[in-house]
Amino acid sequence: MTPDYEAITSFQKGQASRIFKEVNEQDKVLIVSKQNKPQNVVISYERYKRLREEGADI
């Protein structure tokens, strides 16, 4: 799955609820950027659990 990208300004403009809902419902991997540089990755809790079960060091 190719990650999606979102600027931090979307969170600052009150869109966090929508973004988190999409990540959860569509099992997205979302890279959050600030000043066009990747800063964080947002994944659903279910994806996090799967990664942990598979032995990922996260």
N, CA, C and O atoms as CSV, one atom per row, in Angstrom:
chain,resi,resn,atom,element,x,y,z
A,1,MET,N,N,0.844,-1.186,0.000
A,1,MET,CA,C,0.000,0.000,0.000
A,1,MET,C,C,0.884,1.243,0.000
A,1,MET,O,O,1.808,1.368,0.803
A,2,THR,N,N,0.586,2.134,-0.896
A,2,THR,CA,C,1.306,3.395,-1.004
A,2,THR,C,C,0.761,4.365,0.045
A,2,THR,O,O,-0.454,4.531,0.152
A,3,PRO,N,N,1.631,5.002,0.812
A,3,PRO,CA,C,1.123,5.941,1.817
A,3,PRO,C,C,0.518,7.193,1.189
A,3,PRO,O,O,0.887,7.606,0.090
A,4,ASP,N,N,-0.409,7.771,1.912
A,4,ASP,CA,C,-0.954,9.074,1.548
A,4,ASP,C,C,-0.167,10.137,2.305
A,4,ASP,O,O,0.511,9.845,3.290
A,5,TYR,N,N,-0.269,11.362,1.831
A,5,TYR,CA,C,0.433,12.480,2.462
A,5,TYR,C,C,-0.563,13.548,2.872
A,5,TYR,O,O,-1.553,13.789,2.181
A,6,GLU,N,N,-0.296,14.179,3.992
A,6,GLU,CA,C,-1.147,15.263,4.493
A,6,GLU,C,C,-0.239,16.287,5.155
A,6,GLU,O,O,0.697,15.933,5.872
A,7,ALA,N,N,-0.521,17.544,4.908
A,7,ALA,CA,C,0.246,18.611,5.550
A,7,ALA,C,C,-0.260,18.837,6.974
A,7,ALA,O,O,-1.443,18.644,7.258
A,8,ILE,N,N,0.614,19.234,7.836
A,8,ILE,CA,C,0.250,19.500,9.227
A,8,ILE,C,C,-0.828,20.576,9.309
A,8,ILE,O,O,-1.600,20.604,10.267
A,9,THR,N,N,-0.886,21.450,8.328
A,9,THR,CA,C,-1.884,22.521,8.361
A,9,THR,C,C,-3.308,21.980,8.338
A,9,THR,O,O,-4.220,22.636,8.842
A,10,SER,N,N,-3.517,20.800,7.764
A,10,SER,CA,C,-4.856,20.196,7.780
A,10,SER,C,C,-5.296,19.915,9.215
A,10,SER,O,O,-6.465,20.089,9.559
A,11,PHE,N,N,-4.362,19.485,10.039
A,11,PHE,CA,C,-4.679,19.233,11.444
A,11,PHE,C,C,-4.945,20.552,12.165
A,11,PHE,O,O,-5.832,20.639,13.014
A,12,GLN,N,N,-4.179,21.558,11.824
A,12,GLN,CA,C,-4.330,22.861,12.460
A,12,GLN,C,C,-5.630,23.542,12.063
A,12,GLN,O,O,-6.112,24.422,12.776
A,13,LYS,N,N,-6.198,23.146,10.942
A,13,LYS,CA,C,-7.445,23.749,10.466
A,13,LYS,C,C,-8.674,22.955,10.903
A,13,LYS,O,O,-9.757,23.132,10.346
A,14,GLY,N,N,-8.513,22.089,11.888
A,14,GLY,CA,C,-9.651,21.376,12.462
A,14,GLY,C,C,-10.107,20.158,11.688
A,14,GLY,O,O,-11.250,19.726,11.843
A,15,GLN,N,N,-9.243,19.589,10.855
A,15,GLN,CA,C,-9.628,18.439,10.061
A,15,GLN,C,C,-9.135,17.117,10.641
A,15,GLN,O,O,-9.244,16.076,9.994
A,16,ALA,N,N,-8.601,17.154,11.843
A,16,ALA,CA,C,-8.017,15.958,12.444
A,16,ALA,C,C,-9.037,14.827,12.572
A,16,ALA,O,O,-8.708,13.673,12.298
A,17,SER,N,N,-10.247,15.131,12.976
A,17,SER,CA,C,-11.262,14.094,13.150
A,17,SER,C,C,-11.524,13.359,11.837
A,17,SER,O,O,-11.599,12.131,11.816
A,18,ARG,N,N,-11.663,14.103,10.751
A,18,ARG,CA,C,-11.892,13.505,9.439
A,18,ARG,C,C,-10.702,12.647,9.020
A,18,ARG,O,O,-10.871,11.544,8.500
A,19,ILE,N,N,-9.514,13.159,9.248
A,19,ILE,CA,C,-8.299,12.452,8.855
A,19,ILE,C,C,-8.172,11.145,9.627
A,19,ILE,O,O,-7.911,10.097,9.036
A,20,PHE,N,N,-8.355,11.199,10.938
A,20,PHE,CA,C,-8.244,9.983,11.750
A,20,PHE,C,C,-9.303,8.964,11.365
A,20,PHE,O,O,-9.032,7.763,11.363
A,21,LYS,N,N,-10.491,9.419,11.043
A,21,LYS,CA,C,-11.570,8.516,10.627
A,21,LYS,C,C,-11.186,7.806,9.331
A,21,LYS,O,O,-11.366,6.593,9.219
A,22,GLU,N,N,-10.662,8.541,8.355
A,22,GLU,CA,C,-10.238,7.947,7.086
A,22,GLU,C,C,-9.114,6.932,7.293
A,22,GLU,O,O,-9.134,5.849,6.708
A,23,VAL,N,N,-8.150,7.282,8.113
A,23,VAL,CA,C,-7.033,6.374,8.375
A,23,VAL,C,C,-7.565,5.078,8.973
A,23,VAL,O,O,-7.149,3.988,8.578
A,24,ASN,N,N,-8.482,5.198,9.919
A,24,ASN,CA,C,-9.023,4.023,10.585
A,24,ASN,C,C,-9.900,3.191,9.649
A,24,ASN,O,O,-9.710,1.980,9.538
A,25,GLU,N,N,-10.843,3.819,8.987
A,25,GLU,CA,C,-11.805,3.090,8.159
A,25,GLU,C,C,-11.187,2.511,6.894
A,25,GLU,O,O,-11.614,1.456,6.426
A,26,GLN,N,N,-10.196,3.182,6.341
A,26,GLN,CA,C,-9.586,2.728,5.086
A,26,GLN,C,C,-8.227,2.060,5.301
A,26,GLN,O,O,-7.542,1.695,4.345
A,27,ASP,N,N,-7.853,1.906,6.569
A,27,ASP,CA,C,-6.575,1.284,6.939
A,27,ASP,C,C,-5.414,1.924,6.178
A,27,ASP,O,O,-4.543,1.234,5.647
A,28,LYS,N,N,-5.421,3.249,6.138
A,28,LYS,CA,C,-4.394,4.009,5.430
A,28,LYS,C,C,-3.099,4.118,6.236
A,28,LYS,O,O,-3.077,3.975,7.458
A,29,VAL,N,N,-2.041,4.374,5.502
A,29,VAL,CA,C,-0.786,4.829,6.091
A,29,VAL,C,C,-0.662,6.281,5.655
A,29,VAL,O,O,-0.650,6.584,4.462
A,30,LEU,N,N,-0.573,7.168,6.626
A,30,LEU,CA,C,-0.559,8.593,6.332
A,30,LEU,C,C,0.730,9.220,6.828
A,30,LEU,O,O,1.063,9.123,8.009
A,31,ILE,N,N,1.447,9.857,5.931
A,31,ILE,CA,C,2.668,10.576,6.294
A,31,ILE,C,C,2.294,12.047,6.434
A,31,ILE,O,O,1.751,12.655,5.511
A,32,VAL,N,N,2.592,12.603,7.592
A,32,VAL,CA,C,2.278,14.004,7.878
A,32,VAL,C,C,3.544,14.826,7.680
A,32,VAL,O,O,4.597,14.524,8.242
A,33,SER,N,N,3.417,15.860,6.878
A,33,SER,CA,C,4.587,16.688,6.588
A,33,SER,C,C,4.427,18.101,7.146
A,33,SER,O,O,3.324,18.625,7.308
A,34,LYS,N,N,5.571,18.676,7.424
A,34,LYS,CA,C,5.639,20.066,7.880
A,34,LYS,C,C,6.723,20.731,7.050
A,34,LYS,O,O,7.859,20.259,7.000
A,35,GLN,N,N,6.370,21.813,6.411
A,35,GLN,CA,C,7.285,22.518,5.512
A,35,GLN,C,C,7.849,21.562,4.457
A,35,GLN,O,O,9.041,21.577,4.150
A,36,ASN,N,N,6.961,20.738,3.918
A,36,ASN,CA,C,7.282,19.772,2.866
A,36,ASN,C,C,8.295,18.707,3.272
A,36,ASN,O,O,8.931,18.097,2.412
A,37,LYS,N,N,8.450,18.479,4.577
A,37,LYS,CA,C,9.345,17.431,5.058
A,37,LYS,C,C,8.541,16.452,5.903
A,37,LYS,O,O,7.800,16.878,6.789
A,38,PRO,N,N,8.668,15.145,5.651
A,38,PRO,CA,C,7.943,14.160,6.465
A,38,PRO,C,C,8.312,14.298,7.940
A,38,PRO,O,O,9.486,14.416,8.290
A,39,GLN,N,N,7.294,14.280,8.796
A,39,GLN,CA,C,7.513,14.440,10.230
A,39,GLN,C,C,7.011,13.245,11.035
A,39,GLN,O,O,7.674,12.800,11.971
A,40,ASN,N,N,5.834,12.726,10.667
A,40,ASN,CA,C,5.200,11.653,11.426
A,40,ASN,C,C,4.445,10.720,10.500
A,40,ASN,O,O,4.144,11.057,9.355
A,41,VAL,N,N,4.146,9.531,11.023
A,41,VAL,CA,C,3.320,8.567,10.306
A,41,VAL,C,C,2.123,8.249,11.185
A,41,VAL,O,O,2.270,8.005,12.383
A,42,VAL,N,N,0.938,8.254,10.588
A,42,VAL,CA,C,-0.294,7.920,11.304
A,42,VAL,C,C,-0.827,6.628,10.700
A,42,VAL,O,O,-0.999,6.520,9.486
A,43,ILE,N,N,-1.088,5.648,11.563
A,43,ILE,CA,C,-1.689,4.388,11.143
A,43,ILE,C,C,-2.813,4.049,12.103
A,43,ILE,O,O,-2.878,4.583,13.210
A,44,SER,N,N,-3.693,3.165,11.680
A,44,SER,CA,C,-4.776,2.736,12.560
A,44,SER,C,C,-4.218,1.859,13.678
A,44,SER,O,O,-3.128,1.300,13.563
A,45,TYR,N,N,-4.973,1.751,14.742
A,45,TYR,CA,C,-4.559,0.888,15.850
A,45,TYR,C,C,-4.522,-0.572,15.410
A,45,TYR,O,O,-3.654,-1.328,15.847
A,46,GLU,N,N,-5.455,-0.975,14.550
A,46,GLU,CA,C,-5.474,-2.351,14.049
A,46,GLU,C,C,-4.204,-2.651,13.253
A,46,GLU,O,O,-3.622,-3.724,13.410
A,47,ARG,N,N,-3.769,-1.727,12.407
A,47,ARG,CA,C,-2.532,-1.921,11.658
A,47,ARG,C,C,-1.350,-1.997,12.613
A,47,ARG,O,O,-0.452,-2.819,12.432
A,48,TYR,N,N,-1.350,-1.144,13.625
A,48,TYR,CA,C,-0.284,-1.167,14.634
A,48,TYR,C,C,-0.197,-2.543,15.291
A,48,TYR,O,O,0.891,-3.100,15.438
A,49,LYS,N,N,-1.360,-3.091,15.688
A,49,LYS,CA,C,-1.372,-4.409,16.335
A,49,LYS,C,C,-0.845,-5.490,15.384
A,49,LYS,O,O,-0.087,-6.367,15.798
A,50,ARG,N,N,-1.250,-5.424,14.102
A,50,ARG,CA,C,-0.765,-6.410,13.128
A,50,ARG,C,C,0.750,-6.317,12.979
A,50,ARG,O,O,1.438,-7.337,12.937
A,51,LEU,N,N,1.258,-5.111,12.899
A,51,LEU,CA,C,2.699,-4.938,12.772
A,51,LEU,C,C,3.437,-5.494,13.981
A,51,LEU,O,O,4.483,-6.127,13.844
A,52,ARG,N,N,2.888,-5.254,15.157
A,52,ARG,CA,C,3.504,-5.787,16.382
A,52,ARG,C,C,3.498,-7.311,16.372
A,52,ARG,O,O,4.490,-7.944,16.735
A,53,GLU,N,N,2.366,-7.904,15.951
A,53,GLU,CA,C,2.271,-9.365,15.888
A,53,GLU,C,C,3.265,-9.956,14.885
A,53,GLU,O,O,3.751,-11.073,15.068
A,54,GLU,N,N,3.560,-9.207,13.837
A,54,GLU,CA,C,4.492,-9.660,12.824
A,54,GLU,C,C,5.949,-9.430,13.237
A,54,GLU,O,O,6.872,-9.807,12.515
A,55,GLY,N,N,6.143,-8.816,14.391
A,55,GLY,CA,C,7.493,-8.629,14.920
A,55,GLY,C,C,8.140,-7.306,14.574
A,55,GLY,O,O,9.339,-7.132,14.791
A,56,ALA,N,N,7.367,-6.362,14.036
A,56,ALA,CA,C,7.937,-5.056,13.711
A,56,ALA,C,C,8.371,-4.345,14.989
A,56,ALA,O,O,7.684,-4.405,16.009
A,57,ASP,N,N,9.482,-3.694,14.925
A,57,ASP,CA,C,10.016,-2.948,16.067
A,57,ASP,C,C,9.463,-1.521,16.028
A,57,ASP,O,O,10.131,-0.583,15.593
A,58,ILE,N,N,8.226,-1.393,16.495
A,58,ILE,CA,C,7.593,-0.065,16.517
A,58,ILE,C,C,7.142,0.307,17.892
A,58,ILE,O,O,6.590,1.389,18.089
